[in-house]
Amino acid sequence: MPTARSASYSGELFALKAILEQMQADHSDEKGVQAGASSSSFQDALLKANTVLEEILDDLQRRTTRQSRLAKLGWPSKKGDLEGSIAQLERLKTYFILVILNDRSCVLTSLIYCPCLMIEEKTNEKTKTWICAVDFGSMHRKARSLCQPGTGAWFIQGPLRSWIAPEGKCRMLSLEGKSGSGKTVLCSTAIEAVKDAIATRTSSQVIYYYCSFHLTTSQELVYLLGALLVQLSESYPEILDELQESFKRRAIPQPDELVSLLLKFTKPLSELFIVVDAINESRKSAQILDALLTLLESSHNIRIMVTSTTLPPVSNPTINILRLFNGYRNTSSVALRLVLLEKAGGMFRYVQCQIEPLAAQKTGRDVILALDRMPESLHGTYETILCRIPSYDREIARETLLWLSSGYQEITLAELSEAVILTKGDKSIDDDCRLFDPQVILSICQGLIVYDERTTFVALAHSSVKAFLTSDAIKHGPAAYYSLDETEGFTAHLAKVPDVPDPCSDLRSLTKRRKTYPLLKYAAENWASHCSPSWPPGYPLVDAEIDGILSFFDTRHLPGGGNYTSWTQMLLSEAPAEQARRTEPLYYAASYGIIPLVDRLIQSGANVNAAGGRNDATPLIVACFRGQEATVQRLLEAGADPIIQDAAEMCSLEWAVRRQHRGTVEILLSHMRKSMGIGSSDLCWQCRACKY
């Protein structure tokens, strides 16, 4: 029987060996959490196992030595000691197995937790992009790249320092200056100065925003407030939790809701500095200023700085209005500086345009001659740049400036390179039509446009470029060929939408199509906006244009769905192709508020209550959501039902109230009053449930 016992002992030893080797492998590969392995009880168990193994080893070594038969007679008495040691090893082995299982359980819990954390982070990022569709960080970096050492020191060390100081009584600083005077660069410098000043202060923070004339979304108050909240959420992630409900319903909160949210999370801070640049470049500058003043008046720890060409009158004693560069003159005896300062009249943009041609001169005499030939004004500078463009590049240059002056959103170089070579009536585009090198646009329009290498967006170099191109001054000068008006921009965007094949079968093929036709996404998202009543003012669609759009809509009846379904699929990229096919033209005509199209479609027998879009909404619901008052009136007259609900279980009136479109609400209430035969006061009483 000793042989059977020996086999049992060997089995226990080999099992323990395997367990220890597994624990060593887990430790070296960092597979386990090793929480159990780092505990003191585990270390004690290891020491105990080591002691027991040493005792067994000593016993075995004694037994293998040559001894007399009499010595071997001691086996029965020693057997009990050995079995006791093996029993201890078995208990230790069980303990080690439990440690491994516990660690593996921790690993499993961690593996389950990590994906949940990743999903939460992804949702937070989507929420940030949704509530703030503007890359304000990129705009700040761009402004900083234009700043030279020492720029704005007079302002930073003077008025700004007083505004930042904790004991300062001025809580709002307004910086005014004419177009091109360097306000944006100075604003970026101020932001960095505030960051440095509050670095050692507890519970102090600075958040900022840039409005831009060439990016429509940056001019919206909700995205301005959203950007401020996104920055504040770095310190208070709970802000994103507060926005989750609205995000899930894809319903952008109203400005007053966002203002309340800002105030809620401002309370824990001792100081919150808000800097907003170029509010004059927003069509809603008055609303932006009102919202900022509401923040200022509602919280004692908020300080606000804004820049603008002009600021509406504000009856508030805490506002310090500084007029930038008024009366500024440099007394340097250097001729170059004197001439530049005299002709610039306080406009950094003018100086910026002269630096490059002056730097290209080879001798001092050439510099003096260049100074004599230097244009007298910024408009004169632009005229000179335009007249230097070779005749064979003029068409591309004009098309480039037209697209950048009339666009609704930022455009990439790849998109722009296709836009400028399309002509009216083009139905397709291939490699023979495309530019050999899109970068040629940047060299042709040098000085008039700027290019962001990181985002690949192209834009006019300054708002003053568009001001000159659309001014009366250019029409009668040598650069008259480049004179632009808004109706041209409308025609360019409406006419240059290339045909594409039938809808894609899946998201992968849709992504491939976008790469093949870079302009397609931009055109799909913007052409209808240029037909809306707000763009351009006083320029209604003519019959030929309406007929062309209706022909485009009719392609939905083709076997594959045609151009129309391909277009709607671009708008509803995350929705299935079937949903794109069943969304009728009246839905989009109502959404964009294109009255002539709405009228023609209703006359042709379109179903005014057909559901479509992402949210299964009727044309009336989407028109109420957008605040298209004239369209709402037309649809109601045509028999649209205001009681129908969408997938979010909200009707037209509820959306109009939520979006605070008061004119739309009045139209709906008036219609309901007439159809229900009840008095105005009764109906208003019923609507107090929705807080109108």
C-alpha positions as CSV (number, residue, x, y, z in Angstrom):
1,M,0.0,0.0,0.0
2,P,2.9,2.4,0.3
3,T,2.9,2.6,-3.5
4,A,-0.7,3.8,-3.6
5,R,0.0,6.4,-0.9
6,S,3.0,7.6,-2.8
7,A,0.9,8.1,-5.9
8,S,-1.6,10.1,-3.9
9,Y,1.1,12.2,-2.4
10,S,2.6,12.8,-5.8
11,G,-0.8,13.8,-7.2
12,E,-1.2,16.5,-4.4
13,L,2.2,17.9,-5.1
14,F,1.8,18.1,-8.8
15,A,-1.7,19.7,-8.4
16,L,-0.1,22.3,-6.1
17,K,2.7,22.9,-8.6
18,A,0.2,23.5,-11.4
19,I,-1.8,26.0,-9.3
20,L,1.3,28.0,-8.3
21,E,2.5,28.0,-11.9
22,Q,-0.9,29.3,-13.1
23,M,-0.8,32.1,-10.5
24,Q,2.7,33.0,-11.6
25,A,1.6,33.1,-15.2
26,D,-1.4,35.3,-14.3
27,H,0.8,37.7,-12.4
28,S,3.5,38.0,-15.2
29,D,0.8,38.4,-17.9
30,E,-1.1,40.9,-15.8
31,K,-4.3,38.9,-16.5
32,G,-5.6,39.0,-13.0
33,V,-6.5,41.8,-10.7
34,Q,-4.2,40.2,-8.1
35,A,-6.2,41.6,-5.2
36,G,-6.1,38.3,-3.3
37,A,-2.4,37.7,-4.2
38,S,-1.4,41.0,-2.6
39,S,-3.1,40.3,0.8
40,S,-1.2,39.5,4.0
41,S,-3.2,36.2,4.4
42,F,-2.1,35.1,1.0
43,Q,1.6,35.8,1.8
44,D,1.2,33.9,5.1
45,A,-0.2,30.9,3.1
46,L,2.7,31.0,0.7
47,L,5.2,30.9,3.6
48,K,3.3,28.0,5.2
49,A,3.3,26.1,2.0
50,N,7.0,26.6,1.7
51,T,7.6,25.4,5.2
52,V,5.5,22.2,4.6
53,L,7.3,21.5,1.4
54,E,10.7,21.8,3.0
55,E,9.6,19.4,5.8
56,I,8.4,16.8,3.1
57,L,11.6,17.3,1.2
58,D,13.8,16.7,4.3
59,D,11.8,13.6,5.1
60,L,12.2,12.2,1.6
61,Q,15.9,12.9,1.6
62,R,16.3,11.0,4.8
63,R,14.4,8.0,3.5
64,T,16.6,7.8,0.3
65,T,19.9,7.6,2.3
66,R,21.3,4.2,2.9
67,Q,20.4,3.1,6.4
68,S,20.1,-0.1,8.2
69,R,17.0,-2.2,8.2
70,L,16.4,-1.2,11.8
71,A,16.2,2.5,10.8
72,K,13.7,1.6,8.1
73,L,11.5,0.0,10.7
74,G,10.6,3.6,11.8
75,W,8.3,4.0,8.7
76,P,5.1,3.4,10.5
77,S,5.8,6.1,13.1
78,K,6.9,8.6,10.4
79,K,3.9,7.9,8.1
80,G,1.6,9.9,10.3
81,D,3.8,13.0,10.1
82,L,4.0,12.8,6.3
83,E,0.3,12.4,5.9
84,G,-0.3,15.4,8.2
85,S,2.0,17.5,5.9
86,I,0.1,16.3,2.8
87,A,-3.2,17.2,4.5
88,Q,-1.9,20.7,5.1
89,L,-0.9,21.0,1.5
90,E,-4.4,20.0,0.4
91,R,-5.9,22.7,2.5
92,L,-3.4,25.3,1.2
93,K,-4.2,24.1,-2.4
94,T,-7.9,24.7,-1.8
95,Y,-7.1,28.2,-0.4
96,F,-5.0,29.0,-3.5
97,I,-7.8,27.8,-5.8
98,L,-10.3,30.1,-4.1
99,V,-7.8,33.0,-4.5
100,I,-7.6,32.4,-8.2
101,L,-11.4,32.1,-8.6
102,N,-11.8,35.4,-6.7
103,D,-9.3,37.2,-8.8
104,R,-10.9,35.8,-12.0
105,S,-14.2,37.0,-10.7
106,C,-12.8,40.5,-10.2
107,V,-11.4,40.4,-13.8
108,L,-14.8,39.4,-15.1
109,T,-16.4,42.2,-13.3
110,S,-13.9,44.6,-14.7
111,L,-14.4,43.3,-18.2
112,I,-18.1,43.8,-17.8
113,Y,-17.6,47.3,-16.3
114,C,-15.2,48.5,-19.0
115,P,-17.6,48.2,-22.0
116,C,-20.3,49.9,-19.9
117,L,-17.8,52.7,-19.2
118,M,-16.9,52.9,-22.9
119,I,-20.6,53.1,-23.9
120,E,-21.1,55.9,-21.3
121,E,-18.1,57.8,-22.7
122,K,-19.3,57.4,-26.3
123,T,-22.8,58.7,-25.3
124,N,-21.2,61.7,-23.5
125,E,-19.2,62.5,-26.6
126,K,-22.3,62.3,-28.8
127,T,-24.2,64.5,-26.4
128,K,-21.4,67.1,-26.5
129,T,-21.4,67.1,-30.3
130,W,-25.2,67.3,-30.4
131,I,-25.5,70.3,-28.0
132,C,-22.5,72.1,-29.5
133,A,-22.1,71.6,-33.3
134,V,-19.2,74.0,-33.4
135,D,-15.5,73.3,-32.9
136,F,-14.7,76.3,-30.7
137,G,-11.4,74.8,-29.8
138,S,-10.2,74.8,-33.4
139,M,-11.3,78.4,-33.8
140,H,-9.3,79.4,-30.7
141,R,-6.2,77.6,-31.9
142,K,-6.5,79.4,-35.3
143,A,-6.8,82.8,-33.6
144,R,-3.8,82.0,-31.4
145,S,-1.7,81.1,-34.5
146,L,-2.1,84.6,-35.8
147,C,-0.9,86.2,-32.6
148,Q,2.6,87.8,-32.4
149,P,4.5,88.1,-29.1
150,G,3.5,91.3,-27.3
151,T,0.2,91.7,-29.2
152,G,-2.4,93.4,-27.1
153,A,-0.1,94.0,-24.1
154,W,-1.7,97.4,-23.6
155,F,-5.1,95.8,-23.2
156,I,-4.0,92.8,-21.2
157,Q,-2.1,94.9,-18.7
158,G,-4.8,97.5,-18.5
159,P,-8.6,97.1,-18.8
160,L,-8.4,93.2,-18.8
161,R,-6.4,93.1,-15.6
162,S,-9.0,95.2,-13.8
163,W,-11.7,93.0,-15.1
164,I,-10.0,89.8,-13.9
165,A,-9.0,91.2,-10.5
166,P,-11.1,89.7,-7.7
167,E,-11.7,93.1,-6.2
168,G,-12.7,94.6,-9.5
169,K,-16.1,96.2,-9.6
170,C,-16.6,95.9,-13.4
171,R,-18.2,92.5,-14.2
172,M,-18.7,93.0,-17.9
173,L,-16.2,94.2,-20.4
174,S,-17.2,95.0,-24.0
175,L,-14.5,95.4,-26.6
176,E,-15.5,97.3,-29.7
177,G,-13.5,97.9,-32.9
178,K,-14.2,98.1,-36.6
179,S,-13.9,95.1,-38.9
180,G,-10.3,94.0,-39.3
181,S,-9.0,95.7,-36.2
182,G,-7.8,92.4,-34.6
183,K,-10.5,91.8,-32.1
184,T,-10.5,88.0,-32.5
185,V,-6.8,87.7,-32.0
186,L,-7.0,90.0,-29.0
187,C,-9.9,87.9,-27.7
188,S,-7.8,84.8,-27.9
189,T,-5.0,86.5,-26.1
190,A,-7.4,87.6,-23.4
191,I,-8.6,84.0,-22.9
192,E,-5.1,82.8,-22.3
193,A,-4.4,85.7,-20.0
194,V,-7.5,84.7,-17.9
195,K,-6.3,81.1,-17.8
196,D,-2.9,82.2,-16.4
197,A,-4.5,84.6,-13.9
198,I,-6.8,82.1,-12.3
199,A,-4.4,79.1,-12.4
200,T,-3.7,79.5,-8.7
201,R,-7.2,80.5,-7.7
202,T,-9.6,77.8,-6.3
203,S,-12.9,77.2,-7.9
204,S,-12.3,79.6,-10.8
205,Q,-12.9,78.7,-14.5
206,V,-12.9,80.4,-17.9
207,I,-15.1,79.3,-20.8
208,Y,-15.3,80.9,-24.2
209,Y,-17.0,81.0,-27.6
210,Y,-16.3,82.4,-31.1
211,C,-19.1,83.5,-33.5
212,S,-18.2,83.3,-37.1
213,F,-19.8,84.9,-40.2
214,H,-19.0,82.0,-42.4
215,L,-20.4,79.3,-40.1
216,T,-24.1,79.6,-39.6
217,T,-24.3,77.1,-36.7
218,S,-21.8,79.3,-34.7
219,Q,-24.3,82.1,-34.9
220,E,-27.1,80.2,-33.0
221,L,-27.6,81.0,-29.4
222,V,-28.4,77.4,-28.4
223,Y,-25.0,76.3,-29.7
224,L,-23.2,79.1,-27.9
225,L,-24.8,78.1,-24.6
226,G,-24.2,74.5,-25.5
227,A,-20.5,75.2,-26.0
228,L,-20.3,76.9,-22.6
229,L,-21.9,73.9,-21.0
230,V,-19.6,71.4,-22.7
231,Q,-16.6,73.2,-21.3
232,L,-18.2,73.4,-17.9
233,S,-18.9,69.7,-18.0
234,E,-15.2,68.9,-17.8
235,S,-15.5,70.0,-14.2
236,Y,-19.1,68.9,-13.7
237,P,-19.9,65.8,-15.8
238,E,-23.4,65.8,-14.2
239,I,-24.3,68.4,-16.8
240,L,-24.3,65.7,-19.5
241,D,-26.6,63.6,-17.4
242,E,-29.0,66.5,-17.2
243,L,-29.0,66.7,-21.0
244,Q,-29.6,63.0,-21.6
245,E,-33.4,63.1,-21.8
246,S,-33.4,65.8,-24.4
247,F,-30.6,64.0,-26.3
248,K,-32.5,60.8,-26.4
249,R,-35.5,62.6,-27.9
250,R,-33.2,64.6,-30.2
251,A,-34.9,67.8,-29.0
252,I,-32.5,70.6,-28.5
253,P,-33.4,72.4,-25.3
254,Q,-34.5,76.0,-25.4
255,P,-32.0,78.8,-24.6
256,D,-33.7,79.6,-21.2
257,E,-33.3,75.9,-20.2
258,L,-29.6,76.0,-21.0
259,V,-29.2,79.3,-19.2
260,S,-30.8,77.8,-16.1
261,L,-28.5,74.8,-16.4
262,L,-25.5,77.1,-16.6
263,L,-26.6,79.0,-13.5
264,K,-27.2,75.8,-11.6
265,F,-23.6,74.6,-12.1
266,T,-22.1,78.0,-11.7
267,K,-23.1,78.2,-8.0
268,P,-20.2,76.0,-6.7
269,L,-17.7,78.2,-8.4
270,S,-16.2,81.3,-6.9
271,E,-15.6,82.8,-10.3
272,L,-16.7,82.0,-13.8
273,F,-15.3,84.0,-16.7
274,I,-17.2,83.9,-20.0
275,V,-15.6,85.3,-23.2
276,V,-17.6,85.6,-26.4
277,D,-16.0,86.9,-29.6
278,A,-17.7,88.7,-32.5
279,I,-21.3,88.6,-31.4
280,N,-22.0,91.1,-34.3
281,E,-21.3,88.3,-36.8
282,S,-24.5,86.5,-35.6
283,R,-27.9,87.4,-36.9
284,K,-29.1,86.9,-33.4
285,S,-26.7,89.2,-31.6
286,A,-29.5,90.9,-29.6
287,Q,-30.6,87.5,-28.3
288,I,-27.1,86.5,-27.5
289,L,-26.5,89.7,-25.5
290,D,-29.8,89.3,-23.7
291,A,-28.8,85.8,-22.6
292,L,-25.4,86.9,-21.4
293,L,-26.9,89.8,-19.5
294,T,-29.4,87.3,-17.9
295,L,-26.4,85.2,-16.7
296,L,-24.6,88.3,-15.4
297,E,-27.6,89.6,-13.5
298,S,-28.6,86.1,-12.1
299,S,-25.2,85.2,-10.6
300,H,-22.7,87.4,-8.7
301,N,-19.8,85.2,-9.5
302,I,-20.0,85.5,-13.3
303,R,-17.9,87.9,-15.3
304,I,-18.4,88.4,-19.1
305,M,-16.3,89.8,-21.9
306,V,-17.7,90.3,-25.4
307,T,-16.2,91.7,-28.6
308,S,-18.2,93.3,-31.4
309,T,-18.0,96.0,-34.1
310,T,-20.8,97.8,-32.4
311,L,-22.8,96.8,-29.3
312,P,-26.5,97.6,-28.8
313,P,-27.2,100.2,-26.1
314,V,-27.3,98.6,-22.7
315,S,-28.6,100.3,-19.6
316,N,-26.4,98.6,-17.1
317,P,-23.8,100.5,-15.0
318,T,-21.6,97.5,-14.6
319,I,-20.7,97.4,-18.3
320,N,-17.4,99.0,-19.4
321,I,-17.3,99.7,-23.1
322,L,-13.8,100.1,-24.6
323,R,-13.5,101.3,-28.1
324,L,-10.6,99.5,-29.6
325,F,-7.7,101.5,-31.1
326,N,-9.6,104.8,-31.2
327,G,-7.0,107.6,-31.6
328,Y,-4.1,105.1,-31.6
329,R,-1.0,106.4,-33.3
330,N,2.6,105.1,-33.1
331,T,5.3,107.8,-32.8
332,S,8.1,105.6,-34.1
333,S,10.4,107.3,-36.6
334,V,10.7,104.2,-38.7
335,A,9.2,105.1,-42.1
336,L,7.8,101.7,-42.7
337,R,5.8,101.6,-39.5
338,L,4.6,105.2,-39.9
339,V,3.2,104.5,-43.4
340,L,1.6,101.2,-42.4
341,L,0.0,102.8,-39.3
342,E,-1.2,105.8,-41.2
343,K,-2.9,103.8,-44.0
344,A,-4.1,101.0,-41.7
345,G,-6.3,103.4,-39.6
346,G,-6.3,100.9,-36.8
347,M,-7.0,97.8,-39.0
348,F,-4.7,94.9,-38.3
349,R,-6.3,93.1,-41.4
350,Y,-4.9,95.8,-43.6
351,V,-1.4,95.5,-42.2
352,Q,-1.6,91.7,-42.4
353,C,-2.3,91.9,-46.1
354,Q,0.7,94.2,-46.7
355,I,3.3,92.2,-44.8
356,E,3.8,89.5,-47.4
357,P,4.4,91.7,-50.4
358,L,6.7,94.0,-48.4
359,A,8.6,91.0,-47.1
360,A,9.1,89.8,-50.7
361,Q,11.1,92.9,-51.7
362,K,14.8,92.4,-52.2
363,T,16.2,95.8,-51.4
364,G,15.4,98.8,-49.2
365,R,14.6,100.8,-52.3
366,D,12.2,98.2,-53.4
367,V,10.5,98.4,-50.0
368,I,10.1,102.2,-50.4
369,L,8.6,101.8,-53.9
370,A,6.2,99.1,-52.6
371,L,5.1,101.5,-49.8
372,D,4.4,104.1,-52.4
373,R,2.3,101.7,-54.4
374,M,0.5,100.3,-51.4
375,P,-3.3,100.6,-51.6
376,E,-4.9,103.3,-49.5
377,S,-7.5,101.1,-47.9
378,L,-8.4,97.5,-47.2
379,H,-10.9,97.5,-50.1
380,G,-8.1,98.8,-52.3
381,T,-5.9,95.9,-51.1
382,Y,-8.5,93.3,-52.0
383,E,-9.0,94.9,-55.4
384,T,-5.2,94.7,-56.0
385,I,-5.1,91.0,-55.0
386,L,-8.1,90.2,-57.3
387,C,-6.6,92.1,-60.3
388,R,-3.4,90.1,-60.0
389,I,-5.1,86.8,-60.6
390,P,-4.3,85.5,-64.1
391,S,-7.2,85.5,-66.6
392,Y,-7.1,81.7,-66.9
393,D,-7.7,81.4,-63.2
394,R,-10.4,84.0,-62.8
395,E,-13.3,81.6,-63.2
396,I,-12.1,79.3,-60.5
397,A,-11.3,82.3,-58.3
398,R,-14.8,83.7,-58.7
399,E,-16.6,80.4,-58.1
400,T,-14.5,79.9,-55.0
401,L,-15.3,83.3,-53.6
402,L,-19.0,82.8,-54.5
403,W,-19.3,79.5,-52.7
404,L,-17.5,80.7,-49.6
405,S,-19.5,83.9,-49.4
406,S,-22.9,82.2,-49.7
407,G,-22.5,78.9,-47.9
408,Y,-24.6,77.9,-44.9
409,Q,-21.9,75.8,-43.3
410,E,-18.2,75.2,-43.5
411,I,-16.9,73.5,-46.6
412,T,-13.8,71.2,-47.0
413,L,-11.2,71.7,-49.7
414,A,-12.3,68.4,-51.3
415,E,-15.9,69.6,-51.4
416,L,-15.0,73.0,-52.7
417,S,-12.7,71.6,-55.5
418,E,-15.8,69.8,-56.9
419,A,-18.1,72.8,-56.5
420,V,-16.0,75.2,-58.5
421,I,-15.7,73.0,-61.6
422,L,-19.4,72.1,-61.8
423,T,-21.4,74.2,-64.3
424,K,-25.2,74.6,-64.5
425,G,-26.8,71.6,-66.1
426,D,-24.0,69.1,-65.2
427,K,-25.6,65.8,-64.2
428,S,-22.5,63.9,-63.2
429,I,-18.8,64.3,-62.4
430,D,-15.8,62.2,-63.1
431,D,-12.0,62.3,-62.9
432,D,-11.8,64.2,-66.3
433,C,-13.8,67.1,-64.7
434,R,-11.9,67.2,-61.4
435,L,-8.9,69.4,-60.7
436,F,-5.6,67.7,-60.8
437,D,-4.7,69.2,-57.5
438,P,-7.3,70.9,-55.2
439,Q,-4.5,72.8,-53.5
440,V,-4.4,75.1,-56.6
441,I,-7.4,76.9,-55.2
442,L,-5.4,78.0,-52.2
443,S,-2.7,79.5,-54.4
444,I,-5.1,81.2,-56.8
445,C,-7.0,82.9,-54.0
446,Q,-4.0,83.5,-51.7
447,G,-4.7,86.4,-49.3
448,L,-8.5,86.1,-49.7
449,I,-9.1,82.6,-48.2
450,V,-7.6,80.6,-45.4
451,Y,-7.2,76.8,-45.0
452,D,-7.1,74.7,-41.9
453,E,-4.8,71.7,-42.4
454,R,-6.2,69.8,-39.5
455,T,-9.9,70.0,-40.4
456,T,-9.4,70.7,-44.2
457,F,-12.0,73.5,-44.0
458,V,-11.6,76.5,-46.3
459,A,-13.1,79.9,-45.5
460,L,-12.8,83.6,-46.4
461,A,-9.8,85.1,-44.7
462,H,-12.0,87.7,-43.1
463,S,-15.5,89.1,-43.0
464,S,-14.3,92.2,-44.8
465,V,-13.6,90.1,-47.9
466,K,-17.3,89.3,-48.3
467,A,-18.2,92.9,-47.4
468,F,-16.0,94.1,-50.3
469,L,-17.2,91.4,-52.8
470,T,-20.9,92.3,-52.2
471,S,-20.3,96.1,-51.9
472,D,-21.2,98.8,-54.5
473,A,-17.6,99.9,-54.5
474,I,-16.4,96.8,-56.4
475,K,-19.0,97.1,-59.2
476,H,-17.4,100.1,-60.8
477,G,-13.7,99.3,-60.4
478,P,-11.1,97.1,-62.2
479,A,-12.2,94.1,-60.1
480,A,-15.9,94.3,-61.1
481,Y,-15.8,90.8,-62.6
482,Y,-15.7,89.5,-59.0
483,S,-18.7,91.4,-57.8
484,L,-21.2,89.1,-56.1
485,D,-24.7,89.2,-54.8
486,E,-26.7,86.8,-52.7
487,T,-29.0,85.6,-55.5
488,E,-26.0,84.2,-57.3
489,G,-25.1,82.2,-54.3
490,F,-28.6,80.9,-54.2
491,T,-28.5,79.9,-57.9
492,A,-25.1,78.3,-57.5
493,H,-26.2,76.0,-54.6
494,L,-29.5,75.1,-56.3
495,A,-28.2,74.4,-59.7
496,K,-25.0,72.4,-58.8
497,V,-26.4,69.3,-57.3
498,P,-25.1,66.4,-59.4
499,D,-27.2,63.3,-60.1
500,V,-26.3,60.1,-58.2
501,P,-27.4,56.5,-58.7
502,D,-30.2,54.8,-56.8
503,P,-30.0,54.6,-53.0
504,C,-27.3,52.5,-51.3
505,S,-28.2,49.2,-49.8
506,D,-26.2,49.7,-46.6
507,L,-24.2,52.1,-44.6
508,R,-20.9,50.9,-45.9
509,S,-21.9,51.6,-49.6
510,L,-23.3,55.0,-48.5
511,T,-19.9,55.8,-46.9
512,K,-18.1,54.8,-50.1
513,R,-20.5,57.0,-52.2
514,R,-19.6,60.0,-50.0
515,K,-15.9,59.4,-50.6
516,T,-16.5,59.1,-54.4
517,Y,-18.6,62.3,-54.5
518,P,-17.1,64.7,-51.8
519,L,-19.6,67.5,-52.6
520,L,-22.7,65.3,-52.3
521,K,-23.1,65.5,-48.6
522,Y,-22.7,69.3,-48.5
523,A,-25.1,69.8,-51.4
524,A,-27.7,67.4,-50.0
525,E,-27.7,69.2,-46.7
526,N,-27.8,72.7,-48.0
527,W,-29.6,73.2,-51.3
528,A,-33.0,73.3,-49.8
529,S,-31.9,75.8,-47.2
530,H,-31.2,78.2,-50.1
531,C,-34.8,77.9,-51.3
532,S,-36.2,78.8,-47.9
533,P,-37.9,82.2,-47.4
534,S,-35.1,83.6,-45.4
535,W,-32.5,83.1,-48.2
536,P,-32.0,85.3,-50.0
537,P,-34.4,88.0,-48.9
538,G,-36.8,89.1,-51.6
539,Y,-35.7,86.4,-54.1
540,P,-38.6,84.0,-54.7
541,L,-38.3,80.9,-56.7
542,V,-39.4,81.3,-60.4
543,D,-41.6,78.7,-62.1
544,A,-38.7,77.1,-64.0
545,E,-36.9,76.4,-60.7
546,I,-40.0,75.0,-59.1
547,D,-40.6,72.7,-62.0
548,G,-37.0,71.5,-61.8
549,I,-37.3,70.7,-58.1
550,L,-40.6,68.9,-58.7
551,S,-39.0,66.9,-61.4
552,F,-36.3,66.0,-58.9
553,F,-39.0,64.9,-56.4
554,D,-40.7,62.8,-59.1
555,T,-37.7,60.6,-59.4
556,R,-38.9,58.8,-56.2
557,H,-41.4,56.9,-58.4
558,L,-38.6,55.3,-60.4
559,P,-38.0,51.6,-59.6
560,G,-34.9,52.2,-57.4
561,G,-36.2,55.4,-55.8
562,G,-34.1,57.7,-58.0
563,N,-32.3,60.8,-57.0
564,Y,-34.9,61.9,-54.5
565,T,-34.5,58.7,-52.4
566,S,-30.7,59.0,-52.6
567,W,-31.0,62.6,-51.4
568,T,-33.2,61.7,-48.4
569,Q,-30.9,58.8,-47.6
570,M,-28.0,61.3,-47.3
571,L,-30.2,63.3,-44.8
572,L,-31.2,60.2,-42.9
573,S,-27.9,58.3,-43.0
574,E,-28.6,56.4,-39.8
575,A,-32.1,55.4,-40.9
576,P,-32.9,52.5,-43.1
577,A,-33.3,53.0,-46.9
578,E,-37.0,52.0,-46.6
579,Q,-37.6,55.0,-44.3
580,A,-35.9,57.3,-46.8
581,R,-38.2,55.9,-49.6
582,R,-41.5,56.5,-47.7
583,T,-40.8,60.0,-46.6
584,E,-42.8,62.2,-49.0
585,P,-41.6,65.5,-50.6
586,L,-44.2,67.5,-48.8
587,Y,-42.4,66.7,-45.5
588,Y,-39.2,68.3,-46.6
589,A,-40.9,71.2,-48.4
590,A,-42.7,72.0,-45.1
591,S,-39.5,71.5,-43.0
592,Y,-37.6,74.0,-45.0
593,G,-40.6,76.4,-45.4
594,I,-40.5,76.5,-49.2
595,I,-44.0,77.9,-49.7
596,P,-44.2,77.6,-53.5
597,L,-43.3,73.9,-53.3
598,V,-45.8,73.4,-50.5
599,D,-48.5,75.0,-52.6
600,R,-47.7,73.0,-55.7
601,L,-47.5,69.7,-53.9
602,I,-50.8,70.3,-52.1
603,Q,-52.5,71.2,-55.4
604,S,-51.1,67.9,-56.9
605,G,-52.9,65.9,-54.2
606,A,-50.1,65.2,-51.7
607,N,-51.2,63.6,-48.4
608,V,-50.9,66.4,-45.8
609,N,-50.9,63.9,-42.9
610,A,-48.3,61.4,-44.2
611,A,-45.7,60.6,-41.6
612,G,-42.0,60.6,-42.4
613,G,-38.5,61.5,-41.4
614,R,-36.6,60.1,-38.4
615,N,-39.4,60.7,-36.0
616,D,-42.5,59.6,-38.0
617,A,-43.7,63.2,-38.0
618,T,-46.3,64.8,-40.3
619,P,-45.5,67.8,-42.5
620,L,-47.4,70.0,-40.0
621,I,-45.4,68.7,-37.1
622,V,-42.1,69.3,-38.7
623,A,-43.2,72.8,-39.8
624,C,-44.2,73.6,-36.2
625,F,-40.9,72.2,-35.0
626,R,-39.1,74.6,-37.3
627,G,-41.3,77.5,-36.7
628,Q,-42.4,77.9,-40.4
629,E,-45.5,80.0,-39.8
630,A,-46.6,80.5,-43.4
631,T,-46.2,76.8,-44.1
632,V,-48.2,75.9,-40.9
633,Q,-51.0,78.2,-42.1
634,R,-51.1,76.6,-45.6
635,L,-51.1,73.0,-44.2
636,L,-53.9,73.8,-41.8
637,E,-56.0,75.3,-44.6
638,A,-55.3,72.2,-46.7
639,G,-56.8,70.0,-43.9
640,A,-53.7,68.9,-41.9
641,D,-54.6,67.4,-38.5
642,P,-52.9,69.2,-35.6
643,I,-53.8,66.4,-33.2
644,I,-51.7,63.7,-34.8
645,Q,-48.7,62.7,-32.7
646,D,-45.2,61.6,-33.8
647,A,-43.0,58.8,-32.5
648,A,-42.2,61.0,-29.5
649,E,-45.9,61.1,-28.7
650,M,-46.0,64.9,-29.3
651,C,-48.4,66.8,-31.5
652,S,-47.9,70.0,-33.5
653,L,-49.0,72.3,-30.7
654,E,-46.8,70.7,-28.1
655,W,-43.7,71.1,-30.4
656,A,-44.5,74.7,-31.1
657,V,-44.9,75.4,-27.4
658,R,-41.7,73.5,-26.5
659,R,-39.7,75.3,-29.2
660,Q,-41.2,78.7,-28.1
661,H,-42.5,79.6,-31.6
662,R,-45.2,82.0,-30.4
663,G,-46.4,83.0,-33.8
664,T,-46.8,79.3,-34.7
665,V,-48.7,78.6,-31.5
666,E,-51.1,81.6,-32.2
667,I,-51.8,80.1,-35.7
668,L,-52.6,76.7,-34.2
669,L,-54.8,78.1,-31.4
670,S,-56.7,80.3,-33.8
671,H,-57.3,77.3,-36.1
672,M,-58.4,75.1,-33.2
673,R,-60.7,77.8,-31.8
674,K,-62.5,78.1,-35.2
675,S,-62.7,74.3,-35.7
676,M,-63.9,73.6,-32.2
677,G,-66.3,76.6,-32.0
678,I,-65.0,77.7,-28.5
679,G,-63.9,81.1,-27.2
680,S,-60.4,82.3,-27.1
681,S,-60.3,82.4,-23.3
682,D,-61.5,78.9,-22.9
683,L,-58.9,77.6,-25.3
684,C,-56.1,79.5,-23.6
685,W,-57.2,78.0,-20.3
686,Q,-57.0,74.5,-21.7
687,C,-53.5,75.2,-23.0
688,R,-52.0,76.2,-19.7
689,A,-51.2,72.6,-19.1
690,C,-48.4,73.0,-21.6
691,K,-47.3,76.3,-20.0
692,Y,-48.1,78.6,-22.9
